[in-house]
Amino acid sequence: MQTFFLFWASANVMLSPKGVNFEVQALMGIKASLVDPHGVLDNWDGDSVDPCSWAMVTCSFENLVIGL
């Protein structure tokens, strides 16, 4: 039970009170400033809660973005 709570708590740290992931917002801002003529970042979704499945995004075991 304690492990689940720690995972849940760490996953919710990045969510605003409205359920918006700050990492998603930051990544969408980065995407907006890039030219992507081949559509490599097409699976980046501003409505997503978890960017760890996105192309070119590397995440930690805690599901926090650690690299692009």
HELIX and SHEET records of a PDB file:
HELIX    1   1 GLN A    2  ASN A   12  1                                  11    
HELIX    2   2 PHE A   22  ALA A   32  1                                  11    
HELIX    3   3 PRO A   51  SER A   53  5                                   3    
SHEET    1   A 2 THR A  58  CYS A  59  0                                        
SHEET    2   A 2 VAL A  65  GLY A  67 -1                                        
END                                                                             
